[in-house]
């Protein structure tokens, strides 16, 4: 039976990839440690996709104050809102994945929110990093212009309130676990529960990984869900919001309109509109069942200049094929820096640098931007 997953090599050879089991649980654990974005943040929250900061693999959990670590959660991540995310990894062949793993992760969570002081979480994150490196990783998570000073207080507040996320990861989620996850996802508040399949496909020395959230349900009765649907953004709403900023807003909205027109006529990228309070959209390109989001456009929440920005999603691309390579991201950054008015430092290839839309109000400069996006698309499609 065909897997439906194919790889086209440089010589135009078509290779059908075959699903392959992980030989050891450690393989999948190590992949998550190295590539946190295997946890598909856009599937967990399509309105505001999650980004991840690894605190520590095998994070110890005590069962009493100042006690020894009785358990260890496979991975502890934080997202950009400071929500602690517990990840437990199992292979589908491990019989404990049916029900025992649920009890395990609930044990971890119940004790962690009581016995994990925030100083311990922070020290575990910083233990293997230089101070400047830990600060840089926070900026990559939160954005270059973000104020990182209150981030750990936010993590502590979430932990004390039980605002956490529990994630089961396996190569295949069995139906029994899926039903439990669906039930807990509906019933638990503010904690949330997810299951994620990360399938591995291999052939002729090539490997493809495919992630998807399993068992997540949408509670249409939830007022927050209704609010988000009501707050769906579109061209008209975004343009009105940008224009409301006065004279510069009119210049910026013309740029936003031209970008939308280019996307619609060009037929390579698609627009994925945001929902909620922050207005904007992602430029997306689907290739070989992988969604790439190289850039996005936003009307910022604050009134600080610049109000309307284009954001280059280096941090999102670095976990994707082709742009996993640092040099490939540097190639794009160098192309962007050839555009008049743009100067992005090399260290930003790990993050999400922003540029005012006002830079692109001259047609020639805007066309240069489109050329760099064309180059990104060509590199993706050639992979």
Secondary structure, 3 states (H helix, E strand, C coil): CCCCCEEECCCCCEEECEECCCCCHHHHHHHHHHCHHHCCHHHHCCCCCCCEEEEEEEEEEECCCCCCEEEEEEEEEEECCCCEEEEEECCCCCHHHCCHHHHHHHHHHHHHHHHCCHHHHHHHHHCCCCHHHHHHHHHHHHCCCCCCCCHHHHHHHHHHCCCCEEEEEECCCCHHHHHHHHHHHHHCCCCEEEEEEEEEEEECCEEEEEEEEECCCCCCCCHHHHHHHHCCCCHHHHHHHHHCCCHHHHHHHHHHHHHHHHHHHHCCCEEEECCCCCEEEEEEEEECCEEEEEEEEEECCCCCCCCEEEEECHHHHCCCCCCCCHHHHHHHHHHHHCCCCCCCCHHHHHCCCEEEHHHHCCHHHHHHHHHHHHHHHHHHHCC
